[in-house]
C-alpha cells in the first residue's frame, strides 16, 4: 500500500509538470509591437550592422555579442523578437562556402566562384524551414521590393549579365511540424556580400503579416557588412560592402 501511494504521488506530480509545460507551450504569445522607429545595431566584432525595430527584444549571437556574453554555439548573428514575430539574421563566410564546394562539391568550377553565392545558402535555408513547419510552401519573389546595402553583383547563370546576389522567397505554413502555433507567414532570404553571406528569416502570424511586412523589408534592406577593427581604426558600424543596383528577381 505504501509503495502504491508513492507511485500515485509521483504520477500526480508528473501530470502537474506536464500540464504546466503544455500551458506554457500553447499559451498565446504577447501582442506584437508594430515598429514605428528603427535603430542601428552593430555587431560587437564590427562584422555587420542593420536597422533593428525599436522596442523589439534583441539577442546577439556568437561574435555579434559583447565579450563575456558570447555563447560560442551556433552562427554569428542576431535574433529580434516581439510577441511571436521574429527576425533572425545569421552569417557564414564566402571563403567557407567556396572552400566547401571545392573540397566536397560535384562541380569542377563551384557555383560560388562563377555565379551567385546566395543561391546554395538559400536552397539550404529553404530545406531547413521545410523540415520545421507543417504544410510549408515557399515561392521566389519575382521582383525584390527593396535595394540591398549588402548584396554584391554576381554573374547570371548564362554569364551574359550581372544580377544582385540576393535570393528572396515568401513562405507560409500551418504551424510547426505538429500543426501547433497557428498559421505563419514570412520571408526567407540569402544575401551574398564581399566576405559574408547573410541568411535571414522574418516571420509572424498570418494575421500580422500585412502590418509587419514593411518592417521586415526595411530590416532586409539595411543589412550590411561592417568594417573590421583593423579597417576602421578600432571602430565599428561602418558599412563597407554592397552596391545599390536595380531591383531584380529572387529565385532558387
C-alpha positions in Angstrom: 0.0 0.0 0.0 2.8 2.4 0.9 4.5 1.8 -2.4 1.4 2.3 -4.3 0.9 5.7 -2.7 4.4 6.7 -3.6 3.8 5.7 -7.2 0.5 7.6 -7.3 2.1 10.7 -5.8 4.9 10.6 -8.4 2.4 10.2 -11.2 0.3 13.1 -9.9 3.4 15.3 -9.7 4.4 14.3 -13.3 0.9 15.2 -14.5 1.1 18.6 -12.9 4.5 19.2 -14.5 3.3 18.2 -17.9 0.2 20.3 -17.6 2.3 23.4 -16.7 4.6 22.7 -19.6 1.7 22.3 -22.0 0.2 25.6 -20.8 3.5 27.5 -21.2 4.0 26.0 -24.7 0.5 26.5 -26.0 -0.5 29.8 -24.4 -0.7 32.7 -26.9 2.3 35.0 -27.3 2.0 38.6 -26.2 1.0 41.3 -28.7 3.4 42.3 -31.5 4.8 45.8 -31.4 4.5 47.2 -34.9 7.7 49.1 -35.5 7.5 52.8 -36.0 11.2 53.5 -35.3 14.4 51.7 -36.1 17.8 52.0 -34.5 21.2 50.8 -35.9 22.5 47.6 -34.4 26.2 47.0 -34.9 27.8 43.6 -34.1 30.3 43.8 -31.2 33.1 42.5 -33.5 32.2 45.0 -36.2 31.3 42.3 -38.8 27.8 43.6 -39.7 25.2 46.2 -38.9 21.5 46.6 -39.6 18.4 48.6 -38.7 16.6 46.9 -35.8 13.0 47.5 -34.9 12.9 49.8 -31.8 11.2 48.1 -28.9 11.9 44.5 -30.0 14.0 42.2 -27.8 17.5 41.6 -29.2 19.7 38.6 -28.7 23.1 38.9 -30.4 24.7 35.6 -31.1 28.3 34.4 -31.4 30.8 37.2 -32.0 28.0 39.7 -32.5 27.5 39.7 -28.7 29.9 41.6 -26.4 32.8 39.8 -24.9 31.7 37.9 -21.8 28.2 37.4 -23.2 29.1 35.1 -26.1 27.8 31.5 -26.0 30.2 30.3 -28.7 27.5 28.0 -30.0 26.0 28.3 -33.5 26.4 31.1 -36.1 27.2 34.7 -35.6 24.2 37.0 -35.9 21.2 38.4 -34.1 17.6 37.5 -33.3 15.0 40.2 -32.8 11.6 39.4 -31.4 8.2 40.9 -30.4 5.4 38.6 -29.3 5.6 35.6 -31.6 7.1 37.6 -34.5 10.8 37.4 -35.1 13.7 38.2 -37.4 16.8 36.1 -37.3 19.9 37.0 -39.2 23.0 34.8 -39.2 26.2 34.8 -41.3 28.5 32.4 -42.9 31.7 33.2 -44.8 32.2 33.3 -48.5 35.6 31.6 -48.1 34.0 28.8 -46.2 31.4 28.3 -48.9 33.9 28.3 -51.7 36.3 26.0 -49.8 33.5 23.6 -49.0 32.3 23.4 -52.6 35.9 22.9 -53.9 36.5 20.1 -51.5 33.1 18.3 -51.4 31.2 19.6 -54.4 30.4 17.8 -57.7 31.2 20.7 -60.0 34.7 21.3 -61.3 34.2 25.0 -61.0 32.0 25.7 -58.0 28.8 27.7 -58.4 30.0 30.2 -55.8 33.1 31.0 -57.9 31.2 31.9 -61.1 27.7 32.9 -60.0 25.5 33.9 -57.1 26.9 32.8 -53.7 23.5 33.4 -52.2 21.9 30.6 -54.2 23.2 27.5 -52.4 22.6 29.2 -49.0 19.1 30.0 -50.0 18.5 26.3 -51.0 19.8 25.1 -47.7 17.6 27.6 -45.8 14.5 26.5 -47.7 15.3 22.9 -46.9 15.7 23.7 -43.2 12.4 25.6 -43.0 10.5 22.8 -44.8 11.6 20.4 -42.1 10.5 22.8 -39.4 6.9 23.6 -40.4 3.7 21.8 -41.5 2.4 22.4 -45.0 5.3 24.7 -45.7 5.1 26.5 -49.0 7.6 29.0 -50.4 7.8 30.8 -53.7 10.5 33.1 -55.1 9.7 36.8 -55.1 9.7 37.8 -58.7 10.8 41.4 -58.0 12.7 42.2 -54.8 10.8 45.1 -53.2 13.9 46.8 -51.8 17.5 47.7 -52.6 20.1 45.9 -50.5 23.1 47.6 -48.9 25.0 44.3 -48.7 24.4 42.4 -52.0 27.3 42.3 -54.3 26.9 41.7 -58.1 27.1 38.2 -59.4 27.2 36.8 -62.9 23.9 35.5 -64.2 23.5 31.7 -64.9 24.0 32.3 -68.7 27.0 34.5 -67.9 25.6 37.3 -70.1 25.0 39.8 -67.4 25.1 40.7 -63.7 22.4 40.4 -61.1 22.1 41.3 -57.4 23.4 38.5 -55.3 20.2 38.1 -53.3 17.6 35.3 -53.2 14.3 36.1 -51.6 11.2 33.9 -51.1 7.9 34.4 -49.3 6.6 31.5 -47.3 3.5 30.3 -45.5 3.0 27.4 -43.1 0.3 25.8 -40.9 2.3 26.0 -37.6 5.2 23.7 -36.6 5.5 20.1 -37.6 2.7 19.2 -35.2 0.5 21.9 -36.6 0.8 24.0 -33.4 1.3 27.7 -33.2 -1.2 28.8 -35.9 -0.6 29.9 -39.5 2.7 31.5 -40.2 3.8 33.9 -42.9 7.3 35.3 -43.6 10.3 36.0 -45.8 13.4 33.9 -46.1 16.5 35.4 -47.8 20.1 34.8 -48.5 22.3 37.8 -49.4 25.8 37.5 -50.8 28.3 40.2 -49.8 32.1 40.6 -50.2 33.2 38.4 -47.3 30.0 37.2 -45.7 26.6 35.7 -46.7 23.6 36.5 -44.7 20.8 34.1 -44.0 17.6 35.8 -42.9 14.2 34.5 -41.7 11.4 37.0 -40.9 8.2 35.5 -39.7 4.9 36.2 -37.9 1.3 35.1 -37.5 -0.6 35.2 -40.8 -2.9 38.0 -39.3 0.2 40.2 -38.5 1.8 39.8 -42.0 0.3 42.9 -43.7 1.4 45.2 -40.9 4.8 43.7 -40.4 5.8 43.1 -44.0 7.2 46.7 -44.5 9.3 46.4 -41.3 10.7 43.0 -42.5 11.7 44.6 -45.8 13.3 47.5 -44.1 15.5 45.2 -42.0 16.4 43.1 -45.0 17.4 46.2 -47.0 19.5 47.6 -44.2 21.8 44.5 -43.6 25.4 45.4 -44.4 28.8 44.1 -43.8 30.8 46.3 -41.4 34.4 47.2 -41.4 36.7 45.2 -39.1 38.6 46.8 -36.3 41.7 47.0 -38.4 39.9 48.5 -41.3 38.3 51.4 -39.4 40.9 52.0 -36.7 39.1 50.2 -33.9 35.6 51.5 -34.5 32.6 49.5 -35.6 29.5 50.1 -37.6 31.0 51.3 -40.8 29.3 49.9 -43.9 31.8 48.9 -46.5 30.2 46.4 -48.9 27.4 46.3 -51.3 26.2 48.4 -54.1 22.7 49.7 -54.9 21.5 48.0 -58.1 18.2 47.9 -59.8 15.6 45.6 -58.2 15.7 42.1 -59.8 14.1 38.8 -59.3 14.7 36.3 -56.5 14.6 32.6 -57.2 16.1 29.3 -56.2 
